[in-house]
Amino acid sequence: MSGIESPEKPNRDLYAILNLSPEASDEEIRKAYRQWAQVYHPDKYQDLQMKDVATENFQRIRDAYEVLSNEHKREIYDIYGMEGLKSGFELGERLNKPEEIKEVLERLRRQKEEEKVLANSRPTGLLLANLSLPQYLEGGSIVRGMVMFSELESQLSKRNSMSIGGNLSVTGESGTGSASALLRHQISSVASIEFMASAGLRALLGVQTSRQLSQHSMATSGIAISLRDGSVNLSNAWTRQLSETAVGNIQLVLGVESAISVGWQKKDEKTSASGELKFGTTSLGASAHYTHHFSTKSHGRVAGRIGSTALEFEIGGGRRISEFSTVRMLYTIGIQGISWRFELHRGGQKLIIPVLLSNGFNTLFATSALVVPSSLYFLLKKYVFKPYHRKREQQKLLDKMAKSSIQVREARKEAEKAQTLLETVSNRKKNKQREKGGLVISKAVYGNLKEMGTSGELRDELNAEVVSQVLDVTVPLNFLVTDSGQLKLHAGIKKSGIMGFCDPCPGTPKHLLVEYTFRCNNYQEVAGDMEELVIPKPNQM
């Protein structure tokens, strides 16, 4: 179980163990406990193996009784399930009203959430190594420069978070570095404010506020002051939700390098695209990109930039190689030359290696630089990646199936052991009912009834595939028949939790099929896993 269950989805396993309704009275709880304890109390058995089975099942019964018979524990269980009890919620005897209990539980739940938030931190990092083949062929170093960046974002409280980062840049024999810190405070559900400071090459102080103007629009305003020359930069941005998948934005910057930009982004399950037009005092240009996801693992990307300082076209793609890792290769051609860029993304960490192949433009070289790696990728994908991933996925599926199968077999063994101890009392009840023409369960199975059909009489012999999907529960149902000749299974309670039951087919809808005799007549009933079952029916009385 993960997290604390909400009141709308309470845990009912303990009610199933004792076969009780969630509205059961204290007397009904005591009566059910005595009924089960008479069968499973370890002192009733001399055989060591039987005593072990009885001890294990008696512990389940006693644990359920201890919770449901205690007013405070039961209230916690009904609201938050077993997680509420395991979390150490000590309410004390002074809380008698359900409202008081719920109020304290809510406060402790919020406290637990805040503690979880405090422990939440998100590190990100970037290592960029700029390589140059022409520089290397001319006798220089193949490395043109390197950039390292690292940032740690931590949630200080529910409303406050802080980011601390730093970067180091080396080009040739010169290098620069800086450090920055940002504190963000959530003023309300629609407004926030950020305070920022950095030291190094770009030493400045700044503040930025954001506010949700309406359901579909947001505005951001900021001011930054340079500590080196005292210059001031003002920024304003407006974002508008254009549709369920598209967002538009306008940004205005006033300062040393004033500019205005208009942008648009669109993202859905298969594609993502963006475009931007920027007009500034020192430059102007336009950029766009389009990414298409061919599958959950691979994608292709096309991008371009044009303006007073750039003219380039980019094409490439990437592939997810594990749950958290993605590799990407991009080909770029422009006025600065022809280059490849290799990227590895893992979690919040990135390794980027741009490789300059040529300073000039040569048609043959440009074509080869695109065709050769593309061909190599498709060959690797066909003969290496695809067989490898197919084999790995098949192995994962087999491992999952094997693990599930082992768990089901173990649960079935435990259910059969529990039925063994019920058998004597169950047969005695069945014979007593038969003598007076009362309710006798002749056959009952629980599980995936689609494998055997829900019409016609149950067969004593079933094939192995069907047997693996159902569980014979005739013994526990005869045990649950009351002295007055009635069987009742309560609504909202999973039947797999009843003593002598288990889940024979996890993840599959389950039903209970019962064949019974009452007053020398034969009947059959089918009930869903969470449905109430009461037999005999009023019209059969």
Phi, psi and omega in degrees: 000133180242130180076173179269130184287146179277163179299336182286338182231067183289155177279133183238014185299322182293325176294324179293320181303318181265002182053058182239154171281148175301342178261015184300142178280168178300321180294321178294324178293315179297319181295317179295320180297315180297322181298313181286322182296328179298333181269319191258004179294127185301332183293348181280350189237136178264324179297129185298320180295316178294324179296321178296317179297316180296319181299315181297315181285327177295325178298320178297316180296315182294319178299317179296318181294319181298326179282310187286337180273351178259120186303316184288314180296321181295321178297318177297315182297317181297328183272314189241359180071193182297332181298323178297321179288320182288342184278003176077033179284102178259105185269338180082156183286347184289343180268110184252334184266142178304325180296321179293318180298315182295322180297315180293319178299319179297319180295316179292326177295316178297322178297319179294321178296319179295321177296323178293321179296319181297327181278359185268119176222147185234104177275142174227154181202160180216134172233117182242123178244111183272115181250150181224113178291316178301319180297322180291319180293337178273006177099001180268189179281145179287341181267117177278328181180169180219149176227131176236133181221140178215142180214142177235120177254129182230138178273106182286324177203187182295332183252347186238138175220156181224143175236132177235129183213169178202156177217154179225128182236132180232125176228117184064238180255007180244153181211156178222164179202163178202161176228147183217156176220141181224130177245124182244131179236128178274103183293316179207188180291346183238001184219147177212162179222144181233137175245131186228142176217141177220150179229148182126220181297322178245076179279120181203164174236145182205161176218143182218138179239146178229145180213138176279110183283325179206186181298334186240006183221152181216148178235144178228135178228142181209161176221138180225135182242126178283130179278354180271310183240001178077008180291152183240134175242130176248141180222143176221137179221143177233130180239136183227130175282110183277327178202188180295335184240358186237144180225138175242151181212151175231134179229136179235126179238129178240125181168214180299319177238083181288145181199157173229136181225146178236127184228169182206137177226143178221135181211132173222194185296325186258329188226158169216142182211154177206158177209152181210138171245131183229130178237121182226171180289336182247348182198162172214154181180179179217148179216154179203154174213154177219128179236132178239129178267110180288329178204186178289350184246334186233151179210158175241154184220138174230134181212158178205152176222139178216140180172195183287339181239000184209146172206102183207156180231139185227138178215144180173201181188179181212170181213136177279122184258347175204184183298327185242359187240139177224137174249149182215143175229131183231144179247128184234136176225133183190193183290341178272356177126195181245133183211159169252154172223124179255135181226142172232120179248125176222111184061234178263010182256142180228137171241118183237129180232095173280135180238111177283119183268325184205140177280332182254189181242125175227125186301313181296317181293319181296319179293318180296320181296336178270315188286317185299306180294328178296315178297318179298320180296313182293328176292316178296320180297318184286317189256348181237299186297310186297311177298323181295312182293323178297317180294320181292319178295320178297319180293320177299316180297318179295319179296319180295317180295320180295317180297316179297320181296319179296316180297319179294318180298318179294318179296321180296319179298318179296320178295318180294323176296318179298324179291328181301319180286338179277342193300317183298309180294322180299316179294322179296317178296320182295316180295323180295318178293323182294322181297325182256014178070029182271207185275121177232124176276110182277327178198138178211135177228150183229132178148216183274093184286348177296335180287344182230354182083154183249012179240156180083174182282150176288139179267147178287332181247122179235153180289164188298324181295319179290318181302323181291344183259353183226163179229132176285121183236029180297318183297306181297329179289322175295325177296325184278354176292128182284166179298334179278000176083047179221145175238129180225123172247131193277151178288149177080006182243124177293128184290340180294343180273351180293143179303130182091354176256167168200175177266104183279349183211075182305139178085357181246137177303135184241151177223161176246124180248122186236128169251131184212161175243142177212120182056045176068012177249146180261139181221165176217137179225147176234134180227141176292168186301325183251008183271153177286144175229119177231119177224147000286160178286156180305324182283355179261354184285000000 
